Amino acid sequence: MSTADTDDETAWADEDRRVDEIVAQGPRGAFAVAGAATAIVVALYFIFYFVVYLPRGAVQ
């Protein structure tokens, strides 16, 4: 084995270790995006309700 092969294996091992550390932390980014999207949908719902639906008044 040459020094280049050993360096490549060490680089791959370091990268694998970093990936394992990231995966162990969990899907925080996915939860953040899902939470933000949910908040936007809820906000749009309330805006529609208060700006469009309520001003029209009760249906007779």
C-alpha positions as CSV (number, residue, x, y, z in Angstrom):
1,M,0.0,0.0,0.0
2,S,1.3,3.4,-0.8
3,T,1.0,6.6,1.2
4,A,-1.6,7.9,-1.2
5,D,-3.9,4.9,-0.5
6,T,-3.5,5.3,3.2
7,D,-4.3,9.0,2.9
8,D,-7.4,8.2,0.9
9,E,-8.6,5.7,3.4
10,T,-8.0,8.1,6.3
11,A,-10.0,10.8,4.4
12,W,-12.9,8.4,3.9
13,A,-12.8,7.4,7.5
14,D,-12.9,11.0,8.6
15,E,-15.8,11.8,6.3
16,D,-17.7,8.7,7.5
17,R,-17.2,9.8,11.1
18,R,-18.5,13.3,10.3
19,V,-21.5,11.9,8.5
20,D,-22.3,9.6,11.5
21,E,-22.1,12.6,13.9
22,I,-24.4,14.6,11.7
23,V,-26.9,11.8,11.4
24,A,-26.8,11.2,15.2
25,Q,-28.0,14.7,15.8
26,G,-31.3,14.0,14.0
27,P,-33.3,15.8,11.4
28,R,-33.4,19.2,13.0
29,G,-33.4,21.0,9.6
30,A,-36.4,19.0,8.4
31,F,-38.4,19.8,11.5
32,A,-37.5,23.5,11.2
33,V,-38.7,23.6,7.6
34,A,-41.9,21.7,8.4
35,G,-42.6,24.0,11.3
36,A,-42.0,27.1,9.3
37,A,-44.3,25.8,6.5
38,T,-47.0,25.0,9.0
39,A,-46.7,28.4,10.6
40,I,-47.1,30.1,7.2
41,V,-50.2,28.1,6.3
42,V,-51.8,28.8,9.7
43,A,-51.0,32.5,9.3
44,L,-52.5,32.6,5.8
45,Y,-55.6,30.9,7.1
46,F,-56.1,33.5,9.9
47,I,-55.3,36.4,7.5
48,F,-58.0,35.1,5.1
49,Y,-60.4,34.6,7.9
50,F,-60.1,38.1,9.4
51,V,-59.6,40.0,6.2
52,V,-61.9,38.3,3.8
53,Y,-64.5,36.1,5.6
54,L,-65.4,38.2,8.7
55,P,-65.9,41.5,6.8
56,R,-68.5,39.8,4.6
57,G,-70.8,39.3,7.6
58,A,-73.1,36.5,8.5
59,V,-74.9,34.5,5.8
60,Q,-78.6,35.1,5.9
